[in-house]
Amino acid sequence: MSARGETLLWIAQRASAAVLAVCVVVHLATIIYAVQGGLSAAEILGRTRGNAAWFAFYAVFMLAVTVHAPIGLRAVLIEWFGWRGVSRGWFLVLFTALLAWIGMRAVFAVFA
Amino acid sequence: MKVSVWKGGAGGSFQEFDVPRHSSQTVLDVVTYIQRALDPTLAYRYACRVGMCGSCAMTVNGVPRWTCRTHVDKVLRNERLQVAPLKNLPVIRDLVTDMSEFFDKWARAKGQFTGSRSKRDGFAAVSPSSEERLQIDAGIECIGCAVCYSACDVVAWNPDYLGPAALNRAWTLVRDERVTDIPDRLRSVAGDAGVHSCHTHMSCTERCPKKISPTAGIAGLKREILKSALRGDL
């Protein structure tokens, strides 16, 4: 990959980290607030399902994770295993697809 | 005191010597004593003995240091000293490392000055108080000792990584208002082999004997590369 391409990956990882910082704070604050009354799983789903705003929030959260984690894993694979080249690229594509699928499946299950 | 010194190449081992203690004794004095009085085959490298040439760096008790300016008093533990070659560089023999790759990376980071003026243009007037000049001042006194390179975890993990000294050199040139080809220079230090692999552990800054902060230079290069990428110059 060119220096420009690697720089764009770095920018994408830093930008997604900024989004994640906000999402994680909102997520933690929400769950701490929500469980204070001792909500059951059924009660939580009753409140989350069909809520378009929370669906959009967690879809953005998932998108940020899907951008951020594979770029970080890419560096880990270089530094820990010296893995480069086309095979690493395909592994990361598969990892990204798996992450997006598992994440969005959860978002749809809780909020759709 | 007991001094363990690395003998041999990469597959060598430590050999122990008894060395008399003296006041104001440096680690380089210790190594020199061993070669002159105990083991004339010991290979090591030094030149100026006053912290200018950058040739006597070694790993002392696990830490990379310039040995000519490192007093034994400050590093001795339980009357023992361990002296090894610098890490992250191939060992030629005993305490001597092959520094070719270290300096080749300076060239890969475009560490040479290129200007646009000829001798007919006269001197460029650079304000000593300009922000760029002050940033250059903070990084320009590098003596090329490779202590930072030896201390860097990223160099150990990723052999292509240019390393703190080469990137610091690139930073001082990028800030130089006389220097040409800035986008090309930024391109040569961007990406996996360049500044974007730095983990900001700051081992280079911690260990630099000249108190330079290559970490600050690397952060500056990241900012300049980001601006260049956003402008579409990269």
Interface residues (C-beta under 8 A of the other chain):
Chain A: M1 S2 A3 R4 G5 E6 T7 L8 W10 I11 A75 I78 E79 W80
Chain B: V154 W157 N158 R187 S188 A190 G191 D192 G194 H196 S197 I225 L226 A229 L234
